[in-house]
């Protein structure tokens, strides 16, 4: 009888410990409507099934096996609203959300534009804005992933300009896109457009402060549109976190730039109390895993692999 009591006491202790442990492994809170804001990463660029959906389209397709699909499943969302668009910088998303923002010279590369003009189509933009606001109002969970194109926007835009010039692209392709003389020649042709070159220089010089100003307004506008939704802001990940060369990681070389953006999103923003910050670490991506030419249009692509999307989802769900 004495042994039975001891056994019962031991069993009770185990059960009490188990009860205490359960909450740390509990499923994320349930959310019914999930809105996704951001750039090409949440849209599933480089994932099977991805297709550019157009500047005027409010809801882009939700690509299978991207992190938004895993997050939606994890929180039991009935609806997922893909409001992210490939290429978006903070200046582009801010102009969508803020009707008083004049934007910058390159908004027309991302937003509805006038035919044969480097200017935003205001009617198309207003229609896009109304659609985005409509779905943000419906949502009780919102994730925001923005800033990667701010930090490397000059490189991205230069590559786009190269792609748009068929003669230059043919020369690059004939040289295997590796001949430095041909690449230099191509960039010199772009530089002949003095206004564009000046805009690029100005944009790069102002990129950090511009990101901060735009990010603040983006958060402010999201909260004004939806006072009650759970907002999760994703930090930038270092593509070299997952690689090393002869045992040495190149990650520290670009970490200061990335850290500056992340520190601001984590605690520098005056609206930081309005959202939960998710610090992305060790995300598998094409550049970091040595797949330099996985994307024939953009060598050294840093978009996440299918495994990387799962990792992002896991890190988001851990906060929910």
Beta strands, then each sheet from edge to edge (+ up, - down):
strand 1: 33-38
strand 2: 79-82
strand 3: 141-145
strand 4: 230-234
strand 5: 276-278
sheet 1: 2+ 1+ 3+ 4+ 5+
end
